[in-house]
Amino acid sequence: KDQYRVFHIRGGDTLDDIAMITEVLTRRVNNTEIGPLPDLYIIDGGKGQLAAAHKVLRSRNIEADIISIAKGEGRKRMEDVVYIPARKNHLALPRASAVFREIVRMRDEAHRFAVSSHRRWRKKENLKDRKA
């Protein structure tokens, strides 16, 4: 957990997932002070988010594996699907497999961390607004 990082979106007030993933991943791979780049990138999202992230890595000649995990039909728990680049359909991983469960666990942990970080940031912003 000491390697977790928070990247605040600088690219305007848009809610464009693809633009945000592009911005964050670009900033991450350009900042060598953070530490070594990972061997595997796990993107939260579907084919569009995966394509955007893959494009960032390719544009910088970064040879690393990349996958994405997206909510499945009806956004039900454990109905998630995993995508890999250059493949039209999702990767058929058995729901009971240790690999699938670990990918879901990592995505859920990233969500937990992001939500708690955002709440802390909002609380701090609200306190600033009250003092002004």
C-alpha positions as CSV (number, residue, x, y, z in Angstrom):
1,K,0.0,0.0,0.0
2,D,3.0,2.3,0.4
3,Q,3.2,2.3,-3.4
4,Y,-0.4,3.6,-3.9
5,R,-0.6,7.0,-5.6
6,V,-3.3,9.6,-6.1
7,F,-3.5,11.5,-9.4
8,H,-6.0,14.4,-9.4
9,I,-7.4,15.0,-12.8
10,R,-6.2,18.3,-14.3
11,G,-7.9,18.0,-17.7
12,G,-10.9,20.2,-17.0
13,D,-14.4,19.4,-15.6
14,T,-15.1,16.6,-18.0
15,L,-16.4,13.2,-17.0
16,D,-14.7,11.5,-19.9
17,D,-13.3,8.2,-18.6
18,I,-11.1,7.7,-21.6
19,A,-9.5,11.1,-21.4
20,M,-9.0,10.7,-17.6
21,I,-7.3,7.3,-18.1
22,T,-5.1,8.8,-20.8
23,E,-4.1,11.7,-18.6
24,V,-3.3,9.6,-15.5
25,L,-1.4,6.9,-17.3
26,T,0.6,9.5,-19.3
27,R,1.5,11.3,-16.1
28,R,2.4,8.0,-14.4
29,V,4.7,6.7,-17.1
30,N,6.4,10.1,-17.6
31,N,7.2,10.5,-13.8
32,T,10.3,8.3,-13.2
33,E,10.5,9.6,-9.6
34,I,7.5,7.4,-8.6
35,G,9.4,4.2,-9.1
36,P,9.8,1.5,-11.7
37,L,6.9,0.9,-14.1
38,P,4.8,-2.2,-13.5
39,D,5.0,-5.3,-15.6
40,L,1.2,-5.5,-15.7
41,Y,-1.3,-2.7,-16.0
42,I,-4.9,-3.5,-14.9
43,I,-7.3,-0.9,-16.3
44,D,-10.8,-0.4,-14.8
45,G,-13.1,-0.2,-17.7
46,G,-14.0,-1.8,-21.0
47,K,-12.6,-1.9,-24.5
48,G,-12.5,1.9,-24.9
49,Q,-10.5,2.4,-21.7
50,L,-8.2,-0.5,-22.6
51,A,-7.6,0.9,-26.1
52,A,-6.7,4.4,-24.7
53,A,-4.3,3.0,-22.1
54,H,-2.7,0.6,-24.6
55,K,-2.2,3.6,-27.0
56,V,-0.4,5.5,-24.2
57,L,2.0,2.6,-23.6
58,R,2.6,2.0,-27.3
59,S,3.3,5.7,-27.9
60,R,6.1,5.6,-25.3
61,N,7.4,2.2,-26.5
62,I,6.6,0.6,-23.1
63,E,6.6,-3.2,-23.4
64,A,4.3,-4.3,-20.6
65,D,1.2,-6.5,-20.4
66,I,-2.2,-4.7,-20.1
67,I,-5.7,-5.9,-19.4
68,S,-9.0,-4.3,-18.4
69,I,-11.8,-5.4,-16.2
70,A,-15.3,-4.2,-16.8
71,K,-18.7,-4.8,-15.1
72,G,-20.6,-7.4,-17.0
73,E,-24.3,-7.6,-17.8
74,G,-26.4,-5.7,-15.3
75,R,-23.2,-4.6,-13.5
76,K,-23.7,-7.6,-11.1
77,R,-20.9,-8.7,-8.8
78,M,-18.7,-11.4,-10.2
79,E,-20.2,-10.9,-13.7
80,D,-17.1,-8.9,-14.6
81,V,-15.3,-9.5,-17.9
82,V,-11.6,-9.2,-18.7
83,Y,-10.4,-7.8,-21.9
84,I,-6.9,-8.0,-23.5
85,P,-5.7,-5.8,-26.4
86,A,-6.2,-7.0,-30.0
87,R,-9.0,-9.4,-29.1
88,K,-12.6,-8.7,-30.1
89,N,-14.3,-10.6,-27.3
90,H,-13.6,-10.7,-23.6
91,L,-11.3,-13.3,-22.1
92,A,-13.3,-16.3,-20.8
93,L,-11.9,-16.8,-17.3
94,P,-13.8,-19.1,-15.0
95,R,-15.5,-17.1,-12.2
96,A,-14.1,-19.5,-9.6
97,S,-10.5,-19.2,-10.8
98,A,-7.9,-17.7,-8.5
99,V,-6.7,-15.4,-11.2
100,F,-10.2,-14.0,-11.9
101,R,-10.9,-13.5,-8.2
102,E,-7.5,-11.8,-7.7
103,I,-8.1,-9.4,-10.6
104,V,-11.5,-8.5,-9.1
105,R,-10.0,-8.1,-5.7
106,M,-7.4,-5.7,-7.0
107,R,-10.0,-3.6,-8.9
108,D,-12.2,-3.5,-5.8
109,E,-9.2,-2.4,-3.7
110,A,-8.4,0.4,-6.2
111,H,-12.0,1.5,-6.0
112,R,-11.9,1.5,-2.2
113,F,-8.7,3.6,-2.1
114,A,-10.0,6.0,-4.7
115,V,-13.2,6.6,-2.9
116,S,-11.6,7.1,0.5
117,S,-9.0,9.5,-1.0
118,H,-11.7,11.5,-2.8
119,R,-13.7,11.7,0.5
120,R,-10.6,13.0,2.4
121,W,-10.0,15.5,-0.4
122,R,-13.6,16.7,-0.4
123,K,-13.7,17.0,3.4
124,K,-10.5,19.1,3.3
125,E,-12.0,21.3,0.5
126,N,-15.2,21.8,2.5
127,L,-13.2,22.9,5.5
128,K,-11.4,25.5,3.4
129,D,-14.7,26.8,2.0
130,R,-16.0,27.3,5.6
131,K,-13.0,29.3,6.7
132,A,-13.1,31.6,3.7
